[in-house]
Amino acid sequence: MPATVHPLRIEIAAPDGYTVLSLERRLAGLAHAKVAEARGWVLELEDVEHLEDVEVAVAEWLRDNGLASTHMVVGGRHEHVAAAEAVPPRAGDHQFEVHPDSPAV
């Protein structure tokens, strides 16, 4: 018999309006999301069934926005989420700089 899933309510703190909106867009496919501003910028998620997916997305959001960590309330339990580590470049990956006086290819 499959395990019973109990949907969770999650609140995720964000430093400002821009980042909370970027988090809302990132998590749109995982749960119903609503931005709240009463206690600072918070994204509220309802009926979350896969907490791990949210945690991974939040860690990546933190990394992509240059943030070290944030605070989440998951079903009444307080959690600290750290940014995902940046993926080091693979051997052979190079960034090329184009100079204005270079001929077009």
C-alpha positions as CSV (number, residue, x, y, z in Angstrom):
1,M,0.0,0.0,0.0
2,P,1.5,3.4,-0.9
3,A,2.4,5.9,1.9
4,T,-0.2,8.6,2.6
5,V,1.0,12.0,1.5
6,H,0.1,14.9,3.8
7,P,0.4,18.2,1.8
8,L,2.5,20.8,3.6
9,R,2.3,24.6,4.0
10,I,5.6,26.3,3.6
11,E,6.8,29.9,4.1
12,I,10.1,31.0,2.6
13,A,11.7,34.3,3.6
14,A,13.2,36.6,0.8
15,P,15.2,39.8,1.2
16,D,13.1,42.0,-1.2
17,G,10.3,42.1,-3.7
18,Y,12.4,41.3,-6.7
19,T,13.8,38.1,-5.3
20,V,10.5,36.9,-3.8
21,L,8.9,37.3,-7.3
22,S,11.8,35.4,-8.9
23,L,11.2,32.6,-6.3
24,E,7.5,32.6,-7.0
25,R,8.1,32.1,-10.7
26,R,10.7,29.4,-10.1
27,L,8.3,27.4,-7.8
28,A,5.1,28.0,-9.8
29,G,4.9,24.4,-11.1
30,L,5.4,22.8,-7.7
31,A,2.6,24.3,-5.6
32,H,0.2,27.2,-5.3
33,A,2.3,30.2,-4.3
34,K,1.3,33.6,-2.8
35,V,3.6,36.5,-1.9
36,A,3.0,38.0,1.5
37,E,4.6,41.2,2.9
38,A,3.2,41.5,6.4
39,R,6.3,40.2,8.2
40,G,8.9,41.1,5.5
41,W,8.9,39.4,2.1
42,V,7.7,35.8,2.3
43,L,6.5,33.3,-0.3
44,E,3.7,31.1,1.0
45,L,3.2,27.7,-0.6
46,E,0.1,25.6,-0.1
47,D,-0.5,21.9,-0.6
48,V,3.2,21.0,-1.2
49,E,3.5,17.3,-1.7
50,H,7.3,17.0,-2.5
51,L,9.3,18.9,0.0
52,E,12.6,17.8,-1.5
53,D,11.8,19.4,-4.9
54,V,11.1,22.7,-3.1
55,E,14.3,22.5,-1.0
56,V,16.4,21.9,-4.2
57,A,14.7,24.8,-6.0
58,V,15.2,27.2,-3.1
59,A,18.9,26.3,-2.8
60,E,19.4,26.9,-6.5
61,W,17.4,30.2,-6.3
62,L,19.7,31.3,-3.4
63,R,22.8,30.5,-5.4
64,D,21.5,32.2,-8.6
65,N,20.6,35.4,-6.6
66,G,23.9,35.5,-4.7
67,L,22.3,34.8,-1.4
68,A,23.9,32.5,1.2
69,S,20.8,31.2,3.0
70,T,17.2,31.7,4.0
71,H,14.7,30.7,6.6
72,M,11.7,28.4,5.8
73,V,8.8,27.3,8.0
74,V,7.7,23.8,6.9
75,G,4.5,22.6,8.5
76,G,5.2,24.7,11.5
77,R,8.9,23.5,11.8
78,H,11.7,26.1,11.3
79,E,14.4,25.2,8.8
80,H,17.6,26.9,7.5
81,V,18.3,26.4,3.8
82,A,21.8,27.1,2.4
83,A,22.6,28.0,-1.2
84,A,23.5,25.2,-3.6
85,E,27.2,25.1,-4.4
86,A,28.1,26.5,-7.8
87,V,29.0,23.9,-10.3
88,P,32.7,24.2,-11.2
89,P,33.4,24.5,-14.9
90,R,34.3,21.3,-16.7
91,A,37.8,20.8,-18.2
92,G,37.7,22.2,-21.6
93,D,35.0,24.8,-20.9
94,H,36.3,28.2,-21.9
95,Q,34.8,31.6,-22.0
96,F,35.8,33.7,-25.0
97,E,36.0,37.5,-25.0
98,V,35.1,39.2,-28.2
99,H,37.0,42.4,-28.9
100,P,35.3,45.3,-30.7
101,D,38.1,45.4,-33.4
102,S,37.9,41.6,-34.1
103,P,36.6,40.7,-37.5
104,A,33.2,39.1,-37.6
105,V,33.2,35.3,-38.1
